[in-house]
Amino acid sequence: MKSFEERLDRLEELSEKLKEGNLPLEEAVSLFEEGMKLSKGLEKELSRIERKVEILINEPEKKDSEPTLELFPDLDQEQPP
C-alpha cells in the first residue's frame, strides 16, 4: 500500500489533470473515479488518525489518574465575577 502522502500527491495530480479540461470524456471520468476512491480512503485514514490522537491526548499521565475529556478543562471551571 502506498503511503498517505503518496496517495495525497496522486489525488492532487488527478485534480490538476481534470482542471486542465483537455481530456477525453472517458479518461476524465476514469480519473474522477480514481480520485473519488483515493479521497474516500484518505478520509477514512485521516479519521482513524484523528481518533488515535484524541486517545493519546486524553491518556492519563499516571496509572491512577482519570483521562481528561475536555479540550480546555481550566476554562470550564466557574470563574469568579
Biotite code that builds the C-alpha atoms (Angstrom):
import biotite.structure as struc

atoms = struc.array([
    struc.Atom([0.000, 0.000, 0.000], chain_id="A", res_id=1, res_name="MET", atom_name="CA", element="C"),
    struc.Atom([1.244, 3.467, -0.808], chain_id="A", res_id=2, res_name="LYS", atom_name="CA", element="C"),
    struc.Atom([1.816, 5.965, 1.958], chain_id="A", res_id=3, res_name="SER", atom_name="CA", element="C"),
    struc.Atom([-0.730, 8.624, 2.870], chain_id="A", res_id=4, res_name="PHE", atom_name="CA", element="C"),
    struc.Atom([1.478, 11.292, 1.300], chain_id="A", res_id=5, res_name="GLU", atom_name="CA", element="C"),
    struc.Atom([1.895, 9.360, -1.964], chain_id="A", res_id=6, res_name="GLU", atom_name="CA", element="C"),
    struc.Atom([-1.853, 8.889, -2.279], chain_id="A", res_id=7, res_name="ARG", atom_name="CA", element="C"),
    struc.Atom([-2.465, 12.558, -1.484], chain_id="A", res_id=8, res_name="LEU", atom_name="CA", element="C"),
    struc.Atom([0.068, 13.553, -4.168], chain_id="A", res_id=9, res_name="ASP", atom_name="CA", element="C"),
    struc.Atom([-1.728, 11.305, -6.666], chain_id="A", res_id=10, res_name="ARG", atom_name="CA", element="C"),
    struc.Atom([-5.060, 12.905, -5.763], chain_id="A", res_id=11, res_name="LEU", atom_name="CA", element="C"),
    struc.Atom([-3.577, 16.369, -6.352], chain_id="A", res_id=12, res_name="GLU", atom_name="CA", element="C"),
    struc.Atom([-2.151, 15.200, -9.686], chain_id="A", res_id=13, res_name="GLU", atom_name="CA", element="C"),
    struc.Atom([-5.556, 13.884, -10.758], chain_id="A", res_id=14, res_name="LEU", atom_name="CA", element="C"),
    struc.Atom([-7.199, 17.131, -9.710], chain_id="A", res_id=15, res_name="SER", atom_name="CA", element="C"),
    struc.Atom([-4.759, 19.180, -11.802], chain_id="A", res_id=16, res_name="GLU", atom_name="CA", element="C"),
    struc.Atom([-5.329, 16.983, -14.861], chain_id="A", res_id=17, res_name="LYS", atom_name="CA", element="C"),
    struc.Atom([-9.087, 17.350, -14.506], chain_id="A", res_id=18, res_name="LEU", atom_name="CA", element="C"),
    struc.Atom([-8.826, 21.138, -14.051], chain_id="A", res_id=19, res_name="LYS", atom_name="CA", element="C"),
    struc.Atom([-6.924, 21.451, -17.334], chain_id="A", res_id=20, res_name="GLU", atom_name="CA", element="C"),
    struc.Atom([-10.050, 20.234, -19.083], chain_id="A", res_id=21, res_name="GLY", atom_name="CA", element="C"),
    struc.Atom([-8.398, 18.930, -22.247], chain_id="A", res_id=22, res_name="ASN", atom_name="CA", element="C"),
    struc.Atom([-9.080, 15.226, -21.583], chain_id="A", res_id=23, res_name="LEU", atom_name="CA", element="C"),
    struc.Atom([-11.454, 12.985, -23.495], chain_id="A", res_id=24, res_name="PRO", atom_name="CA", element="C"),
    struc.Atom([-14.645, 12.384, -21.534], chain_id="A", res_id=25, res_name="LEU", atom_name="CA", element="C"),
    struc.Atom([-13.946, 8.698, -20.843], chain_id="A", res_id=26, res_name="GLU", atom_name="CA", element="C"),
    struc.Atom([-10.473, 9.464, -19.478], chain_id="A", res_id=27, res_name="GLU", atom_name="CA", element="C"),
    struc.Atom([-11.832, 12.320, -17.349], chain_id="A", res_id=28, res_name="ALA", atom_name="CA", element="C"),
    struc.Atom([-14.477, 10.032, -15.851], chain_id="A", res_id=29, res_name="VAL", atom_name="CA", element="C"),
    struc.Atom([-11.858, 7.372, -15.153], chain_id="A", res_id=30, res_name="SER", atom_name="CA", element="C"),
    struc.Atom([-9.569, 9.879, -13.421], chain_id="A", res_id=31, res_name="LEU", atom_name="CA", element="C"),
    struc.Atom([-12.518, 11.258, -11.455], chain_id="A", res_id=32, res_name="PHE", atom_name="CA", element="C"),
    struc.Atom([-13.436, 7.748, -10.294], chain_id="A", res_id=33, res_name="GLU", atom_name="CA", element="C"),
    struc.Atom([-9.854, 7.084, -9.194], chain_id="A", res_id=34, res_name="GLU", atom_name="CA", element="C"),
    struc.Atom([-9.812, 10.398, -7.370], chain_id="A", res_id=35, res_name="GLY", atom_name="CA", element="C"),
    struc.Atom([-13.038, 9.631, -5.513], chain_id="A", res_id=36, res_name="MET", atom_name="CA", element="C"),
    struc.Atom([-11.670, 6.262, -4.353], chain_id="A", res_id=37, res_name="LYS", atom_name="CA", element="C"),
    struc.Atom([-8.454, 7.909, -3.180], chain_id="A", res_id=38, res_name="LEU", atom_name="CA", element="C"),
    struc.Atom([-10.392, 10.674, -1.440], chain_id="A", res_id=39, res_name="SER", atom_name="CA", element="C"),
    struc.Atom([-12.613, 8.263, 0.482], chain_id="A", res_id=40, res_name="LYS", atom_name="CA", element="C"),
    struc.Atom([-9.651, 6.134, 1.525], chain_id="A", res_id=41, res_name="GLY", atom_name="CA", element="C"),
    struc.Atom([-7.669, 9.165, 2.686], chain_id="A", res_id=42, res_name="LEU", atom_name="CA", element="C"),
    struc.Atom([-10.657, 10.486, 4.601], chain_id="A", res_id=43, res_name="GLU", atom_name="CA", element="C"),
    struc.Atom([-11.078, 7.163, 6.440], chain_id="A", res_id=44, res_name="LYS", atom_name="CA", element="C"),
    struc.Atom([-7.397, 7.033, 7.315], chain_id="A", res_id=45, res_name="GLU", atom_name="CA", element="C"),
    struc.Atom([-7.399, 10.631, 8.500], chain_id="A", res_id=46, res_name="LEU", atom_name="CA", element="C"),
    struc.Atom([-10.411, 9.947, 10.745], chain_id="A", res_id=47, res_name="SER", atom_name="CA", element="C"),
    struc.Atom([-8.633, 6.922, 12.218], chain_id="A", res_id=48, res_name="ARG", atom_name="CA", element="C"),
    struc.Atom([-5.523, 9.013, 12.902], chain_id="A", res_id=49, res_name="ILE", atom_name="CA", element="C"),
    struc.Atom([-7.598, 11.790, 14.490], chain_id="A", res_id=50, res_name="GLU", atom_name="CA", element="C"),
    struc.Atom([-9.242, 9.278, 16.855], chain_id="A", res_id=51, res_name="ARG", atom_name="CA", element="C"),
    struc.Atom([-5.825, 7.912, 17.802], chain_id="A", res_id=52, res_name="LYS", atom_name="CA", element="C"),
    struc.Atom([-4.525, 11.422, 18.558], chain_id="A", res_id=53, res_name="VAL", atom_name="CA", element="C"),
    struc.Atom([-7.597, 12.139, 20.712], chain_id="A", res_id=54, res_name="GLU", atom_name="CA", element="C"),
    struc.Atom([-6.955, 8.962, 22.690], chain_id="A", res_id=55, res_name="ILE", atom_name="CA", element="C"),
    struc.Atom([-3.296, 9.865, 23.171], chain_id="A", res_id=56, res_name="LEU", atom_name="CA", element="C"),
    struc.Atom([-4.171, 13.394, 24.294], chain_id="A", res_id=57, res_name="ILE", atom_name="CA", element="C"),
    struc.Atom([-6.662, 12.102, 26.844], chain_id="A", res_id=58, res_name="ASN", atom_name="CA", element="C"),
    struc.Atom([-4.448, 9.294, 28.119], chain_id="A", res_id=59, res_name="GLU", atom_name="CA", element="C"),
    struc.Atom([-3.923, 9.541, 31.886], chain_id="A", res_id=60, res_name="PRO", atom_name="CA", element="C"),
    struc.Atom([-0.475, 10.692, 32.969], chain_id="A", res_id=61, res_name="GLU", atom_name="CA", element="C"),
    struc.Atom([-0.438, 8.315, 35.932], chain_id="A", res_id=62, res_name="LYS", atom_name="CA", element="C"),
    struc.Atom([-1.950, 4.883, 36.175], chain_id="A", res_id=63, res_name="LYS", atom_name="CA", element="C"),
    struc.Atom([-4.438, 6.016, 38.840], chain_id="A", res_id=64, res_name="ASP", atom_name="CA", element="C"),
    struc.Atom([-5.495, 9.299, 37.224], chain_id="A", res_id=65, res_name="SER", atom_name="CA", element="C"),
    struc.Atom([-8.618, 9.770, 35.160], chain_id="A", res_id=66, res_name="GLU", atom_name="CA", element="C"),
    struc.Atom([-8.449, 10.880, 31.498], chain_id="A", res_id=67, res_name="PRO", atom_name="CA", element="C"),
    struc.Atom([-9.472, 14.446, 30.719], chain_id="A", res_id=68, res_name="THR", atom_name="CA", element="C"),
    struc.Atom([-12.479, 14.605, 28.450], chain_id="A", res_id=69, res_name="LEU", atom_name="CA", element="C"),
    struc.Atom([-12.483, 18.347, 27.827], chain_id="A", res_id=70, res_name="GLU", atom_name="CA", element="C"),
    struc.Atom([-10.068, 20.073, 25.492], chain_id="A", res_id=71, res_name="LEU", atom_name="CA", element="C"),
    struc.Atom([-9.615, 23.073, 27.836], chain_id="A", res_id=72, res_name="PHE", atom_name="CA", element="C"),
    struc.Atom([-10.689, 21.895, 31.309], chain_id="A", res_id=73, res_name="PRO", atom_name="CA", element="C"),
    struc.Atom([-9.424, 25.089, 33.007], chain_id="A", res_id=74, res_name="ASP", atom_name="CA", element="C"),
    struc.Atom([-11.858, 27.199, 31.001], chain_id="A", res_id=75, res_name="LEU", atom_name="CA", element="C"),
    struc.Atom([-14.852, 25.065, 32.027], chain_id="A", res_id=76, res_name="ASP", atom_name="CA", element="C"),
    struc.Atom([-14.459, 25.868, 35.732], chain_id="A", res_id=77, res_name="GLN", atom_name="CA", element="C"),
    struc.Atom([-16.594, 28.658, 37.069], chain_id="A", res_id=78, res_name="GLU", atom_name="CA", element="C"),
    struc.Atom([-14.651, 31.874, 37.299], chain_id="A", res_id=79, res_name="GLN", atom_name="CA", element="C"),
    struc.Atom([-15.399, 34.490, 39.997], chain_id="A", res_id=80, res_name="PRO", atom_name="CA", element="C"),
    struc.Atom([-17.152, 37.639, 38.706], chain_id="A", res_id=81, res_name="PRO", atom_name="CA", element="C"),
])
